[in-house]
Amino acid sequence: MPVGIIVMRWDKRLGTKIEAIYPEEIEISEDTLMQIYSAHEYSGEAGVISLLVGPLNLISYYSGPDVGYYIVLLLNLDEDADAYEGGLSDISRMILQNIEEKTFKTLLPSLFHRISVYPSLSEELRLAIAYEDQVKRMIIERLREEGVFTKSELVIWLKDKYRHGYVDINALIVDLIKIDIIKESSVKGMPSELIFFINDLLISRRPPPNKLLKNSLELGLPENFANDYYIEVKNFFQNYRPSEEDNLKLINILMDPQVYETLKLLRTSICTKNEIEKLKKKGVEDVDGVLKILWENQIVHVFQSSKGIEYYALLSDFYIAKIFPKYILQTIISEYDVKSKSDRVLIEYLNVLEDAYFEHKAQLKAKSKEST
């Protein structure tokens, strides 16, 4: 568990200057701050470094000289700093996008909590965090259209399309590589590295797990509500239409650890409020607030017995997963026909896709074995 987080910058007159710190009681010496500054200054580039300074285990993100900010995460000595790298890049972008208005200070507690649980996040939350990022969505959307482009093209395109916020291209690319959305490679004769699209994301609501619908009585729902439950789910999905707006709303909701912890429980059983209250041991302090969010967003349905007992049943679940983009083969054919990409690039892309396809199948097979 991280100890704290510091936002600092370099002032030519004063040296290192702390702009924000959380928790406020954290203490760090000027010498340590200078060591962090010096370590980044050695490369002079934006990015993440980890270092041990005396009894401190640190991982630090530097925005680069144009912005000049450092976001430093303080860890316990026995923690693996590398496990926090993706999370630090993620929250650093949020902090830097709010630097000018100084609103990042109010965000710091929630961002600190977010990165604290980052190493233990499920795959669906890691994918959701990636898609929540506006710039990553922009990159994915363009890749859906083209499949491949050079890194230099991406830099120019993003500077033109995204003018109102901080963007660290290298960090974005690394994050998308880590979750297997893209692959970066070089092709002889090309002016820069190529970015290949190897997996797309499928995001949608889906019905509750079959075991909830088929075995609702065994899983906590009174018998007189069993048929009503099936009808409520059926009616919802008859009218449901997936949309980007709804997907992003769901992702934003699930970023709240209390909501996600409650959702995990409701995926396995139908619960009374008293049963959900037991989640307080897992950090769900505001049970009423969480249930209100889930009900207002049509994630749960509430059945009330004649005795006034409320039963909370999953109405619609959240689904996000990587899918192999078979449709991109038609894009490759079209690009070959109109010569918008060189033959060498397209041949390399087909080789990359072949590897990605078999890797995708292997992962699906492994998951299937785990579930049986």
N, C-alpha and C positions, 0 to 999 in steps of 0.2 A: 504494500500500500504506500503510495507516495506520501511524502511528508509535507510538501508545500509547493507553491509555484510563484515565480518572480517574473515580472516584466520590467526590463531595464533598457536603457539606451546609452549611447556614448555621447557625451557632451564635450566639445573641444576645450572648454574652459574648466569644467568641473570634473571631467573624467566620467567614470561610470555613475549613472544616476538611476535609482530605482523609481519606476513610475507606479508600480502597484505590486502588492505582495499579499498572498493568501496561504494560510491563515496569517493574520496580522502579527501574531506573536513570534513568527519565524525570524530568526536572526542569522545573518550571513555577513562575513567580514568583507571589508573593502579589498583585501588581498585576494580573496576567493573570486570576487567579481572581476578583478583584473586578470586573473588566470583564465576565466571564461572568455573574456574579451580577447586576450592574447591568443588563445587556442583558435578562435574563429578568424582572427586577423591574419593568422599564418596562411590560411587558404584564401581569404578575402572574398569567398563566395558564399551565397546563401546555402543553407543546409543544416544538417543535424550532426552534432558531435556528442560523444559521451566521455566523461572523464571522472577520475577519482581525485578528490582534493582533500587530503587528510582524512577525516572521518566522514566526509560527504561523498555520496554517489550521485552524480549529476548527469542529466541529458539536456542539451541546450539546442534551441533552434535559432538561427540567425537569418534575418530577413534579407541580408545583403546590404551593400553600402548606400543604395538609393533611399532606403527606408531607415535603416540603422537601428533596428530593435532586436532585442534578444529575449526569448521566452525560455525560462529555465525551470526544469522540473527537478525537485529534490527528492531523492529516493533513499530507502533504507539500503544499507551496505549489501545485503544478501539478495537484492532484487536485480533482475536482468534489464538493463537500460534499453537494450534492443527491442524488448517486448513493447515498449512504449513509443517507438519511433513513429509509427503510422498515426497513432493518436495525437502525438505532439504536433505533427505537421497539420493535422486536421484542426485542432483548436487554435493553433497559431494563426491560421488563415482567418478564423473568426475574430481573433483579437486584433489583428492588423487591419481588418476591414472596418474596425470601429475605433481606430486610433485617433483620427482627427476630431471626432465628436467626444472623445474621452468616455464613451459609453462602455468600453471594454471592461472598465473597473467593476461595473455592476454585474457583468457576465462572468467574472472570474470564479466565484464560488461554484456555479453550475458547471462551468467548463472544467474546473478542477475535479469535481465529482465524476464528470464524464470520462476524463482520461484515467481516473483512478481505477475504473472497472474495465478499461480498454483491453488488457491482456486476456481477460476471461470472457470477452464478448462472444456470443454465438456467431456462426457464419452469417445467419440472416441479418443480424444487427450490423455486422461489418459491411455487408453489401448495402444495407439501408443507409448507413452513414455515408458511404461513397456516393450513392445516388442523391442524397440530400444536398450535396454540394453542387451549387449552380454551375460552376465552371466544368466540373467533371461531367455533369449532364450534357452540357454543350458539346464537349468532346465526344461523348458517346453518340449523341444525335448526329454529329457530322460523320462519324465513323460508320454509322448505320447506312449512310448514303454513299460513302466512297470506299469504305473498307480499309484503305491504306493511304497515308500521306507522309511526307517528310516532317521531321521534327522542326526544321526551319519554317516550313509552311504553317505548322501549328502555332509557332511563336508569333508570326506576322498576323495570322488570322485572329488569334486571341487578343492581340493588342488592338485590333480594329473593332472586334465585337464586344470586348469586355473592358470598358474604359473607366469604370467607376469603382474599382476595387483593387486590392493587392492580389497578385498572382505569382506563384512560384512554379514555373513550368516543370522544372526537374522534380520537385516534390509531388506534383500531380501525377506525372508519368510513373514515378516509383510506386505511388499508392495504387494506381490502376494495374500495374504489373503484378503487384503482390496479391491482388484478388483475381488474377487471371482474366482480366478484361482485354488487355492488350499485350503485345510482345514488341520489344524494341530490338531492331536488328539492322545490320548494314548490308548494302548491296553495292558491288563494285560499279563505279561510274556515277553513283548518286552523290549529291553535294552534302548530304547530312544523313543522320540515322533515320530509319523508317519506323513508323508506328503502325503495327498491324492489329486489326480488330479480330480477336479470336473467340470471344464469348460475349453474348448479349445478356441483358437482364430482363427477366419476366417478372412483372410486379402486378399484383391483383388481390382482390379479396377472393376468398374461396369458402365453401361451406365448412361447417365444423367437421372434425374428424368423424369417420363413419361410426367409430365405437360410441361416440356421444349420441348420435341419432338412433343407432340400433339398440344400444344398451342403456338408454337414458334412465330406466328404472333402477338398474344396478348401480348407476353412477350418481344417484341422488335425487332424481326428479320423481315426484309423486305420480302414480299411475294415471290419474285423471288429466295430467298435463302432457302425456307422451305424444298423443296425436296432435295436440295444439302446437307442440314444439316443432314437429315436422312441417306443419302448415306455415308457421311463422318463417322458418328458414326458406321454404319453397317460395313463398310470396316475396320475400326480400330479393332473392336471386332472379326471379322473373322480371323484376324491374331494375335490377342492377346493371349499370353500364360502366365498365372500367374507364377511368380518366386520369390524366396526369395530375389534375388538381386533387382528386381524391387520394391518389397514391402518395402525394407529398404530405397531405394532411395526416394520413395514417402513419407515415414515417415519423413525422414530427411528434405525434402522440406517443409512439413506441420508444422514442428517445428518452422518455421519462422512465427511469428505472422502476418506479413504483407501479406504473401502468404495465410495463413489460412483465414484471414479476407476477402480477395478477393475471395477465393473459396466459402465462405459462400454466398457472393452476387451472384456469377455466378450459384449457385445451384437454385436460385430463379428467375433469369431473364437473358436475353441476352442483353449485355450492349455495348454502345459505350465507347470510351476511356474517353470522357468528363464525362460520368456517373460514371466511375470507379474512376476518379480523386476526386470525392466527398468523397471517402474513406479516404482522407487525414485527415478529421475530426476525424477518428477513428485510426489514427496512421500509415496509409499506405503512407509513405513519398516518397518511390521510386517506383512509379507506373510503370515506364518503365522497371525497373529491375524485378519487380514481374511478369509482363506480359511476359517478355522474358523467365523467368524460367518456367512459365506455358505452354508457346508455345513449348519450346525446349523439355519438358517432356511429350508432347502430352496430356496435361490436358485440353487445350483450342484449339479451331480452330478459325481462323480469316477469316471473310468474308469482302470483300471490295467492296463498291458500286461504280457505275460509277462516283460519285461525290467525291470519295476518302475517304468516311466515313468508318471506320473500326468497325465491329461488332464482339464482343468477345463472343463465345458460348462454353459452356462446352462440351468437347469431351469425356472425361472419368472422372468419379468421383472416389473418394477413399472410400473404405468400410472396416471397421474393426468392428467386433462384437464377443461377446462370444457365443459359441455354446456348447450344451451338447454333450459330447464325447461318443456317443452310441457305437462306435467301441471298446471302452475299455472293454465292456462286453466280447468280444471274447478273449481279453488279460487275463481277470480274469479266464475264462474257461481253457485257455492254462496253466496258472500258477497253477491252481488247478490240472490239469492232470499230470504235471511234478513235482509237489510239490516244486516249487521254492519259494512259499510264504506259510506261515502257514494258516491252515483253519480259525483260529481265526482272522487273519488279513484280509483275503479275505471276510469273513462274515461281518466284520466291514466296509470294503470298500463298499460292496453292500448296507449296511444301509446308509452310507454317501452319496452314489450316488442316492439312492432313495430320500433322503431329498433334494439333490441338483437339481434333476430332477423336483420335484414339485415346488421348489423355482424358477427355470428357467421358467417354464410354467406360474407361477403367474406374473413374471416380464414381460414376453411377452404379457400377457393379459392386464396388466396395460398400457404398451406402446401402445397397439392397441387402447385402450380406449382414450388415450391422443391424438392420431392422428386423431380420428373421431370427 
